[in-house]
């Protein structure tokens, strides 16, 4: 058996920075070639600890930014005007990209993959849309779909 320090998450083995005891062959043939682990030495432990501190600081900074953006988005109401036919049906549909463009027009830069839209909006009305700003932080905006 060999003691290793994991450099990244390995399913079924452990998370980044964990000190694990694995079989020699598993370490030599899988973990080391993939760059997923290093032999557990004092220097390796210190280096992993420093990397974890940096990662935690970066995550905390990202969380603060997400909270600031959440406070701007909280209660935000977007109005999207669309063309409809005689039966009040939309020509096409509104997607996360359309909502992203409306947010950019409001001065809010946001990647469309953060907009949690289950399916495209295909009718007129008021919709509550969730936006995932951080793994632990989801905020909600209102989207009004109205005809031109």
ZIZIUR-V653825 format. One record per pair of residues at least 4 apart in sequence whose C-alpha atoms are under 8 Angstrom apart, sorted by the first residue. I is the first residue (numbers start at 0). J is the second residue. Records with the same first field share a line. If there is no record, write none. Layout:
I=J ; J
//
This chain:
0=20 ; 21 ; 22 ; 23
1=20 ; 21 ; 22 ; 23 ; 26 ; 38
2=18 ; 19 ; 20 ; 21 ; 38 ; 39
3=18 ; 19 ; 20 ; 21 ; 26 ; 36 ; 37 ; 38 ; 39
4=15 ; 16 ; 17 ; 18 ; 19 ; 36 ; 37 ; 38 ; 39 ; 43 ; 44 ; 47
5=9 ; 13 ; 14 ; 15 ; 16 ; 17 ; 18 ; 19 ; 35 ; 36 ; 37
6=15 ; 16 ; 34 ; 35 ; 36 ; 37 ; 47
7=14 ; 15 ; 16 ; 35 ; 36
8=12 ; 13 ; 14 ; 15 ; 35
9=13 ; 14 ; 15 ; 35
10=14
12=19
13=17 ; 19
16=44 ; 47 ; 48 ; 51
18=39
21=25 ; 26
22=26
23=27
24=28 ; 29
25=29 ; 30
26=30 ; 31 ; 36
27=31 ; 32
28=32
29=33
30=34 ; 35 ; 36 ; 37
31=35 ; 36 ; 37
37=43
38=43
39=43 ; 44
40=44
41=45
42=46
43=47
44=48
45=49
46=50
47=51
48=52
49=53
50=54
51=55
52=56
53=57
54=58
55=59
56=60
57=61
58=62
59=63
60=64
61=65 ; 133
62=66 ; 133
63=67
64=68
65=69 ; 132 ; 133 ; 136
66=70 ; 136
67=71
68=72 ; 132
69=73 ; 132 ; 137 ; 138
71=75
72=138 ; 139 ; 140
73=138 ; 139 ; 140
74=139 ; 140 ; 141
75=140 ; 141
76=140 ; 141 ; 142 ; 143
77=101 ; 102 ; 140 ; 141 ; 142 ; 143
78=142 ; 143 ; 144 ; 145
79=101 ; 142 ; 143 ; 144 ; 145
80=144 ; 145 ; 146 ; 147
81=89 ; 90 ; 144 ; 145 ; 146 ; 147
82=89 ; 90 ; 146 ; 147
83=87 ; 88 ; 89 ; 90 ; 146 ; 147
84=88 ; 89 ; 90
87=122 ; 123
88=121 ; 122 ; 123
89=121 ; 122 ; 123
91=121
92=119 ; 120 ; 121 ; 122
93=97 ; 98 ; 119 ; 120 ; 121
94=98 ; 116 ; 118 ; 119 ; 120
95=99 ; 111 ; 112 ; 114 ; 115 ; 116 ; 119
96=100 ; 111
97=101
98=102 ; 111
99=103 ; 108 ; 109 ; 110 ; 111 ; 114
100=104
101=105
102=106 ; 107 ; 108 ; 109
103=107 ; 108 ; 109
109=113
110=114
113=130 ; 131 ; 132
114=128 ; 129 ; 130 ; 131
115=128 ; 129 ; 130 ; 131
116=128 ; 129
122=144
123=143 ; 144 ; 145 ; 146
124=143 ; 144 ; 145
125=141 ; 142 ; 143 ; 144
126=141 ; 142 ; 143 ; 144
127=139 ; 140 ; 141 ; 142
128=139 ; 140 ; 141 ; 142
129=137 ; 138 ; 139 ; 140
130=137 ; 138 ; 139 ; 140
131=136 ; 137 ; 138
132=136 ; 137 ; 138
133=137
//
